[in-house]
């Protein structure tokens, strides 16, 4: 029972990070109907900015803030300088460009910083707390939960309670009508890219210290898990991304704890395949009426 409780809490902690990263993929999909395969590489680039700032100043929090700002700016830059010039008539074109962007970012980061793993510190202790003989979450896990909850609540409030959020939703679902109503569709799209990249940078800052360290490919496996979470929940559903992230985190934790860490990658692929076969749109996808 103690082992099960520990694996559950550990899975929820990891799942919260996957949820945040999946949420960034959902934001891009809802804004531009693009699966941004470069999201992981962009998050790593922001993490390297944090590494540079922290190394220069000695302050983790300045580096953390710099990563979020870098993520926002990088997302806006990718939209304005790259994706805006892609021919979107074929859905394959943005995918190819995003994959090319992955190779470019990883190559540049490797040339600038090298390809060795660099240790990344955390602001709180990662040692698990023990209460009544039960091993629970660590202070850092609690920080991860709090950060993800704040982001989810802030995004939900932005998209449902603010004029900017309503314009972003209108620009994503009805761009032509929005233009007629005076909405700056291009600006809203750029803002969507910036927000998604900022959330991805946050997820990278939360998960990289729990992995082997900072490396140009540090987010590759995390991207696979987060993409699975987004598909499980539904690419059109922000709440689905959160639930999907928690589900993926729990599955990986249970498989790693009871069957061995070598099977975690296979477990992710099996989960992804099962959802695609049973409900391709995701568990939270809206039900559409069948037309005869």
N, C-alpha and C positions, 0 to 999 in steps of 0.2 A: 504493500500500500504506500509506503514511504517513497519507493522508487517511482511508482505511478504518479504520485503527487509532484515529485521533483520534475519528472519528464513533462508533465502537463504544464507546470509553471514555466519551465525552460522553453517549451514549444510556443507558449503564448508570448513570451518575451521575443523570441526570434520572429514569430509570426507578426508581431506589431511592426517590425522593420519591413518585412515583406509587404505588409499592408500599405505602409507609407510609399514604398517604391511602386507597388501596383497602382496606387492612387495617382502617381505621376504619369503612368502609362495611360490610365483612363482619362486624365485631363487632356492629354494630347489627342487621344482618339476622339473624344467628344468635340474638341475644338477644330481639328483638321482631318479627321478620319484617317489618321496615320498611326501605325504602330512604330514608335520611335526606337529602333533597335540600337541607336546610339546613346540611349539614356544612361546606361551603365558607364560607358566611357566618359560621358559628360560629368557624371557624379564623381568619378575618379579624378578628373581634371580639377574639379572644385576642391576635392580633398587634398590634392597636392598644393593648391593655393593656401589652404589652412596649414599644411605642414610647413610651408615656407614662412608664413606669418608667425606661427608659433615658434619656429626655430629662431626667428629674428627678434621676437619680443619676449619670449618665455611665457606668454599667456595663452592658455588653451582657449579661453573664451573669445579673445580677439581672433584667433585662428578659426574658431567655430563661426563667428559672425562673418569673417572674410569668405568662408566657404559658401555660406548662404547667398551673400551678395554676388560672388563669382558665378554661382549657379543661375541666379536670376539673369545676370548680364549675358552669360553664355547661351542660355535658352533664347533670349531675344535676338542675339547675334546670329544664331543658327537659322532662325526664321527669316530675318531680314536679309542675310547675306547668302543663304543657301536654299532653304526650302521654298522661298517665295518664287524662285526661278525654275523650279522643277515642274515639268509637265504632269499634272495630276489626272490627266484623262486615263492613264493606265495606272492601276493601283500598285503595279510592280516598280514603277519609277522611284517613288519616295523610299521604298524599301532598299533598293540598290544604292541610292544616295546615302541613306542612313548607315548602311553597312560600310560604304566607303569612308564615311565620317568616322566610324569606329576605328578603322585601320589607320586613318590619318592621326587621330587623337592619340592612340596608343603608341604610334611611331614617334610622334613629337615628344610625348611624355618620357618615352624610353631614352630618347636622345638627350633631353634636358636633365632628367633626374637619374637615369640609369635604370636597369631592370632588376636590381636587387630589392628584396623585401625590406621596407623601412618600418620600424616599430612606431606605433601610434598610441599615445597615452589616452587615458580617460579621466574625466573630472571627478569621478567617484570610484570607490572601491568595487572591484568585480567579485570579491569573495562573497559567497552565499551566506545569508543570515540564517541562523538556527534558532528556532523557537520551539520549546518543548520537545526537543529531540528530532524535530522535523526540519529538513533543509529546504529553505524557501528561496525567494528571489534575493539577488544582490542589490545594493544601492544603485549600481549602474543600470540594472534591469528596471528598477522603479523609475529612473530618469528617462529611460527609453520609452516606457509606457506613457509617462507624463508628456513627453515631447510629441509623441504620435497623437495622443488625445487632443492636445492643444491645436495641432495642425488640422486634424479632422474637423474639430469644432469651428475653427477659424474659416476653413474653406466652406463648410456648410453654411455658416452665417454669411459669408461673402456672396455665395451664389444664390441665396434665397432672400436675403434681407437688404442688399445694397443695390444701387442703380448700376454700378459697374458690373456686378455679377449677373444681373438680369440682361444687360447688354451683351455680355460674353455668351450667355446661353442662347440669346436670340441670334447672334452672329454665327454661332455654330450650327443651329438647326434650321435657320431660314435666312441665309446671307443676303439673298436678293431683296427680300422684303425688308430686312434690317437696313440695307443701304437706302431704300426709298424712304425709310423713316428717319434717316439722318444718322444712323449708327456708323461709326468708323470701324468697319469690319476688319480691315487690315490691322488696325491698332489693337482691336480686341483679340485677334489671332496671335499677335506678337505677345500680348500680355498673357495669353494662355500658355504659350511656349515658355515664357519666363517663369510663371508660377509652377509649371510642371517640372522644369529644370531645377528650380529652387527646392521643391519637395524631394526630388531625386537626390540633390546634394545633401539634404538633411538625412535621408535614409543612408547614404554612403557614409556620412560622418558617424552615424550610430552603429553601423554594422562592421565597418572596416577594422575598428579596434578589437572586435571579437574574432576576427579571422587571423590569418598569418601575418597581416600587416599591410602596409600601403605598397602597391605594385600597379603597373599600368593595366594589368588584367585582373585586378582585385575584385571587380564587381561582375565578372563574367558568369560565375555560378549563381550569384545572387540575382542577376537579371533573369536567368532561367526560372528560378523559383518564383520571382515576382511576376514574371509573365504568366506562369502557370496560375498564380493567385488571381491575376486580372481575368484570365479566361474562365477560371472556376466561378468567380463572382459575376462575370459579364463585363465586357469592355465599355458598355454604356452605363454602368451602375457604380457610382462612387461607394455607396454602402456595400455593394457586392465585392468591391476591391478590398475593403476592410475585412469582411467576413472571409473572403478567399485567402487573404494573407494569414489570418489566424488558423484556418484549416490546413494550409500548407505547412505552417510552422509546427502544428501538432502532429501531422503525419510524419514529417521529417524527424521530429523528436522521438516519437514512438518507434519508428523503424530503426533509428540509430541506437536507441536504448535497448531494444529487445532483439533486433536482428543483426545489428552491426552497421558501422558507418559506411561500409562499402556498398550498401544497398540503397543509400539515400537518393542518389541520382536516378536509379531505376524506379524508385517509388514516385519521384516527381513526374517522370515520363508516363508511368502507368496511370497516375491521377489525371494528368493532362489528357491522355488518350480516352480514359473513361468518360470524362466530362464532354469531350468533343463527340463521342459516339452517342451518349445519352441525351445531352442538351447542348448543342453546339454554341448557342448564344450565351451560355452561362446560366448558373442557378438563379440569378436575379434578373435575367433578361425578360423584357415585357412579352406577354403572350399576344400574338397577333392572330386575328381571325383568318381561317383558311378560306380562300376564294375558289369557287368551283369554276 
